[in-house]
Amino acid sequence: MYDFGFPDSDKLLFHIDEAMSWESVRNLERMKSALLLVQNIVSQSDAPEEIKECLADVRESLKEVFSAIKEGERF
């Protein structure tokens, strides 16, 4: 187990890795679910503000991607 300075940081790192896996990148719905789990861990832990800000950036980026797909943009 690793300790990154706050409770559940090892669990958080594991789920971030899962959200970034090739399987998640190929299936954005899976990434969305993994990101929700990461968000829940962060909100229930004493994660530093920097991590919360980075998570908000990732959430916003994923929201923009889903919006673009809905509008018919192709990547």
C-alpha positions in Angstrom: 0.0 0.0 0.0 1.2 3.5 -0.8 0.7 6.6 1.2 0.5 9.9 -0.7 -0.3 12.0 2.3 -4.0 11.6 2.8 -6.4 8.8 3.5 -7.5 6.6 0.6 -4.8 8.0 -1.7 -3.8 4.5 -2.7 -7.4 3.6 -3.6 -7.7 6.9 -5.5 -4.5 6.1 -7.5 -5.8 2.7 -8.4 -9.1 4.0 -9.7 -7.4 6.9 -11.6 -5.3 4.2 -13.3 -8.4 2.3 -14.2 -10.1 5.4 -15.6 -7.0 6.0 -17.8 -6.8 2.4 -19.0 -7.1 1.5 -22.7 -10.4 -0.1 -22.1 -11.8 3.1 -20.6 -10.3 5.3 -23.3 -12.1 3.1 -25.9 -15.4 3.2 -24.0 -16.2 6.7 -22.7 -19.2 5.4 -20.7 -16.8 3.2 -18.8 -14.5 6.2 -18.3 -17.4 8.2 -17.1 -18.2 5.5 -14.5 -14.6 5.3 -13.3 -14.4 9.1 -13.1 -17.5 9.1 -10.9 -15.9 6.6 -8.6 -12.8 8.7 -8.4 -14.9 11.8 -7.7 -16.6 9.9 -4.8 -13.3 8.9 -3.3 -11.9 12.4 -3.5 -15.1 13.9 -2.0 -15.0 11.5 1.0 -11.2 11.8 1.6 -9.0 14.6 2.7 -7.5 15.1 -0.7 -5.5 18.2 -1.4 -7.2 21.1 -3.2 -5.0 20.6 -6.2 -6.4 17.1 -6.8 -9.9 18.5 -6.5 -9.1 21.2 -9.1 -7.5 18.7 -11.5 -10.6 16.4 -11.1 -12.9 19.3 -11.9 -10.8 20.0 -15.1 -11.0 16.3 -16.2 -14.8 16.3 -15.5 -15.2 19.4 -17.6 -13.2 18.0 -20.4 -15.2 14.7 -20.5 -18.4 16.8 -20.4 -17.2 18.7 -23.5 -16.3 15.5 -25.3 -19.8 14.0 -24.7 -21.3 17.3 -25.8 -19.2 17.3 -29.0 -20.2 13.7 -29.7 -23.9 14.5 -29.2 -23.5 17.3 -31.7 -22.1 14.9 -34.2 -18.5 15.9 -34.1 -16.1 13.1 -35.1 -12.7 12.6 -33.6 
